Amino acid sequence: MGRLVKSCLQSVLKLVNSVIGLTGLAMILYSLWMMRVWYKQFNGDPTPPWFIYSFLGLGVSVCLIAFSGHVAAETSNGHCLSCYMVFVFLFVMMEAAITADVFLNKYWEEDFPNDPTGRFDSFKNFVRSNFEMCKWIGLVIATAQILSILLAIVLKALGQDHGNFDDSDDDYIPARLPLLRNHVQPYYVEPHLSFNGSWNVNK
């Protein structure tokens, strides 16, 4: 029963982790598309497009976190699960800080440097014009991240006690051995001398 529960948790964690991986892959593809457009429009411009590279770096980081989560879910290793939980938690804290700055600070745009490519402004306009869709996408991603942390915690707790579930039959073998020893008595004979001078054997 414990092994079945553990297998189900591993499958659910892989499924939830795949949402995070797809998010990172989408960020990478969008970054590559922006970089291609930038090279066509701003050929020879020495100014580094910070928004494109930052978006690409975040996408690669998300994919690496998703990969580590898949390895952790497959192996159920306590150290891998702990590292995965820390990475996801730090990423969630970063997202929460950026979201709080955007919604609570009226001049949040001044916290970011100027983007010569104009892609940062395009991204802002897209989010504002499709706020409902972006809001639900953000909620799905945040829910997947929180669920991945909770599932990793439960899977790690089960992993520590998996010996109690997997080796339950072996635990009863040593308890049966003394009973077998008590029931099996040694067979011996006791010789003695009779009055007529012959040896008799009592079993």
C-alpha positions as CSV (number, residue, x, y, z in Angstrom):
1,M,0.0,0.0,0.0
2,G,2.8,2.4,0.9
3,R,4.6,1.6,-2.4
4,L,1.4,2.4,-4.4
5,V,0.9,5.7,-2.6
6,K,4.5,6.6,-3.2
7,S,4.2,5.7,-6.9
8,C,1.1,7.9,-7.3
9,L,2.8,10.8,-5.6
10,Q,5.8,10.5,-7.9
11,S,3.5,10.6,-11.0
12,V,1.5,13.6,-9.7
13,L,4.8,15.4,-9.0
14,K,6.1,14.7,-12.5
15,L,2.8,16.0,-13.9
16,V,2.8,19.2,-11.9
17,N,6.5,19.7,-12.6
18,S,5.9,19.4,-16.3
19,V,3.8,22.6,-16.1
20,I,6.8,24.4,-14.7
21,G,9.0,22.9,-17.4
22,L,6.6,24.0,-20.2
23,T,6.6,27.5,-18.7
24,G,10.4,27.7,-18.9
25,L,10.4,26.3,-22.5
26,A,7.9,28.9,-23.5
27,M,10.1,31.7,-22.0
28,I,13.1,30.4,-23.9
29,L,11.3,30.3,-27.2
30,Y,9.9,33.8,-26.7
31,S,13.4,35.1,-25.8
32,L,14.9,33.5,-28.9
33,W,12.1,35.1,-31.0
34,M,12.8,38.5,-29.4
35,M,16.5,38.1,-30.0
36,R,16.0,37.3,-33.7
37,V,13.8,40.4,-34.1
38,W,16.4,42.5,-32.2
39,Y,19.2,41.4,-34.5
40,K,17.2,42.4,-37.5
41,Q,16.1,45.8,-36.3
42,F,19.2,46.9,-34.2
43,N,22.0,45.4,-36.1
44,G,25.3,46.9,-34.9
45,D,23.8,48.4,-31.8
46,P,26.3,47.8,-28.9
47,T,23.6,48.3,-26.2
48,P,22.9,44.9,-24.6
49,P,19.2,44.0,-24.6
50,W,18.9,43.3,-20.8
51,F,15.2,42.3,-21.1
52,I,15.8,39.6,-23.7
53,Y,18.7,38.1,-21.9
54,S,17.0,38.3,-18.5
55,F,13.9,36.6,-19.9
56,L,16.2,33.9,-21.5
57,G,18.1,33.4,-18.3
58,L,14.8,33.0,-16.3
59,G,13.6,30.5,-18.9
60,V,16.7,28.4,-18.6
61,S,16.6,28.5,-14.8
62,V,13.0,27.4,-14.8
63,C,13.9,24.5,-17.1
64,L,16.8,23.4,-14.9
65,I,14.5,23.5,-11.9
66,A,11.9,21.4,-13.7
67,F,14.7,18.9,-14.7
68,S,15.9,18.7,-11.1
69,G,12.2,18.1,-10.0
70,H,11.8,15.3,-12.5
71,V,15.0,13.6,-11.2
72,A,13.9,14.1,-7.6
73,A,10.5,12.6,-8.3
74,E,12.0,9.6,-10.1
75,T,14.6,8.8,-7.5
76,S,12.7,10.0,-4.4
77,N,16.1,11.0,-2.9
78,G,15.8,13.1,0.1
79,H,18.6,15.5,-0.8
80,C,17.3,15.9,-4.4
81,L,13.8,16.7,-3.1
82,S,15.2,19.2,-0.6
83,C,17.2,21.0,-3.2
84,Y,14.2,21.1,-5.5
85,M,12.0,22.5,-2.8
86,V,14.6,25.2,-2.1
87,F,14.9,26.2,-5.7
88,V,11.1,26.4,-6.3
89,F,10.6,28.3,-3.0
90,L,13.3,30.9,-4.0
91,F,11.7,31.3,-7.4
92,V,8.2,31.8,-5.8
93,M,9.7,34.4,-3.5
94,M,11.2,36.3,-6.4
95,E,7.9,36.2,-8.3
96,A,6.0,37.4,-5.2
97,A,8.5,40.3,-4.7
98,I,8.1,41.4,-8.4
99,T,4.3,41.1,-8.2
100,A,4.2,43.1,-5.0
101,D,6.4,45.8,-6.5
102,V,4.2,46.1,-9.6
103,F,0.9,46.3,-7.7
104,L,2.0,48.4,-4.7
105,N,4.5,50.7,-6.3
106,K,3.2,53.3,-8.8
107,Y,6.6,54.0,-10.2
108,W,7.7,50.4,-10.5
109,E,8.8,50.9,-14.1
110,E,11.6,53.2,-12.8
111,D,13.1,50.2,-11.0
112,F,14.0,48.6,-14.3
113,P,16.6,50.0,-16.7
114,N,15.8,51.4,-20.1
115,D,15.2,48.7,-22.8
116,P,16.5,49.8,-26.2
117,T,14.6,47.0,-28.0
118,G,11.2,48.2,-26.9
119,R,10.2,44.6,-26.1
120,F,9.7,45.4,-22.5
121,D,7.1,48.0,-23.4
122,S,5.5,45.5,-25.8
123,F,5.3,42.9,-23.1
124,K,3.7,45.4,-20.7
125,N,1.1,46.4,-23.3
126,F,0.4,42.8,-24.1
127,V,-0.2,42.0,-20.4
128,R,-2.4,45.0,-19.9
129,S,-4.5,44.3,-23.0
130,N,-4.9,40.6,-22.0
131,F,-4.9,40.9,-18.3
132,E,-7.6,38.3,-17.6
133,M,-5.8,35.6,-19.6
134,C,-2.4,36.5,-18.1
135,K,-3.9,36.5,-14.6
136,W,-5.2,32.9,-15.0
137,I,-1.9,31.8,-16.6
138,G,0.0,33.3,-13.6
139,L,-2.4,31.6,-11.2
140,V,-1.9,28.2,-12.8
141,I,1.9,28.6,-12.7
142,A,1.9,29.7,-9.1
143,T,-0.5,26.8,-8.1
144,A,1.8,24.3,-9.9
145,Q,4.8,25.7,-8.0
146,I,3.1,25.5,-4.6
147,L,1.7,22.0,-5.3
148,S,5.2,20.8,-6.3
149,I,6.6,22.0,-3.0
150,L,3.8,20.3,-1.0
151,L,4.1,17.0,-3.0
152,A,7.9,17.1,-2.6
153,I,7.5,17.4,1.2
154,V,5.0,14.5,1.4
155,L,7.2,12.4,-0.9
156,K,10.3,13.1,1.2
157,A,8.4,12.1,4.4
158,L,7.3,8.8,2.8
159,G,10.8,8.2,1.5
160,Q,12.1,8.3,5.0
161,D,9.7,5.6,6.1
162,H,9.7,3.5,2.9
163,G,11.5,0.7,4.7
164,N,8.5,0.2,6.9
165,F,6.3,-0.3,3.8
166,D,8.6,-2.2,1.5
167,D,10.3,-4.6,4.0
168,S,7.2,-5.4,6.1
169,D,7.5,-9.1,5.3
170,D,11.2,-9.3,6.2
171,D,10.5,-7.8,9.6
172,Y,8.4,-10.8,10.6
173,I,11.0,-13.4,9.7
174,P,13.3,-12.9,12.7
175,A,10.2,-13.0,15.0
176,R,9.3,-16.5,13.6
177,L,12.8,-18.0,14.0
178,P,12.7,-18.3,17.8
179,L,9.4,-20.1,17.6
180,L,10.8,-22.5,15.1
181,R,13.7,-23.1,17.4
182,N,11.4,-23.8,20.4
183,H,9.3,-26.3,18.5
184,V,12.3,-28.3,17.1
185,Q,13.8,-30.3,19.9
186,P,17.0,-32.2,19.5
187,Y,16.7,-36.0,19.3
188,Y,19.1,-37.8,21.6
189,V,19.4,-41.2,23.2
190,E,20.4,-42.1,26.7
191,P,22.1,-45.4,27.2
192,H,22.1,-47.2,30.6
193,L,23.3,-50.6,31.9
194,S,20.6,-53.2,32.9
195,F,20.9,-55.7,35.6
196,N,21.6,-58.5,33.2
197,G,24.7,-56.9,31.9
198,S,23.3,-55.7,28.6
199,W,23.0,-52.1,27.4
200,N,19.5,-50.7,26.9
201,V,18.8,-47.5,24.9
202,N,16.0,-45.1,26.0
203,K,14.9,-42.7,23.4
